[in-house]
Amino acid sequence: MAFCGRSKNKMDDLLNETRGFEDNCYHELFDITNENDIKMFVKNVINNFGGIDILVNCAGASTAKSYLKDIKTSDLESIKTVPNKGNLEFG
């Protein structure tokens, strides 16, 4: 299993849940919007495991705004881009 994410706390929680499977796990912390980091992660996963059999993309973004009027166009672009960018780069 290979995991990536940007939150150290969430990664630590996930690694605690997978304790006992360390020999079969690989993880990295990075921001999914960084294309070079995605490419390096994929390369490292392939080097460690020989390939990727199943990919589950759980990437997402939130503006965390209280009112629609406070959301900017750039916020909407981020919400739209983050989940799809990972799919394109991992694929």
N, C-alpha and C positions, 0 to 999 in steps of 0.2 A: 504494500500500500504506500502511496506517495501522497503527501499533503502539502498544500501551500496556502499561505494567507498572510495578512499584514498585521494581525493582532497577536502579540506575544502571549497575552493572557489566554486568548482562545486556543492558541496552539498548545500552550502548556496543558490546558484542560483536555484537549484531544489526545495529547501524548499520555496523559494519566489514564485516560479511558482505554488506550491501546497497550498499556503496560503488559509485558509478557510476550509481545509480538515485535519487539525492537529489531530483531534480526531481519524482519520482513517489512520494515517501515523506513521511509525516507521523508524528510520534511525540509522546507525552506520558508523563510519569512521574506515577503516582498509585496509590492503593490501591483495588482493585476493589470494596471494601466501602463506599466513599463514593459514594452515589447521585448527589449533585450533580456530582462529578467525572466520573462516567460520562456523565451527561447533557450536560455541557459538552464532553467529548471527542467524543461523537456529533455534536453541533452543529458543532464545529470540523471534523470529518471531512467532514460534508455541505457545509459552506462551502468547503472546499478541493477536494473531488472531485465535488460534486453529488449524492452519495448513497453508499450502501453496497451493493455488489453481492454480496459473499460475506463471511460472518463466520465466523472460526475462533476459538472460545473455548478457550484453553489455561489458564485460571485454575484454581488449585487451592490447597489448604492442607494443611499437615501439622502434627501435634502434636510430632513428633520425640521421642516418649517411648520409653523402653526397654521398659517393662512396661505391659500393659493396665491393671493396677491403678492406674497413675499418670495415666491419661487421665481428665479431668474431663468432665462433661456439656457444659460450655461449649466444650471442645475439639471434641467431636463435632458440636456445632451449627455451629462455624466450618467444619469439613471439609465438612459438608453444604451450608452456605449459600453459600460463596464461588463455586463453579462455577456454581451455579444463579442466583444474584443477577445476575451479569453477563449471563446469557442473557435474563433478564426485562427488565433495563434497556436492553440493546442492541436487543432485539427491538422 
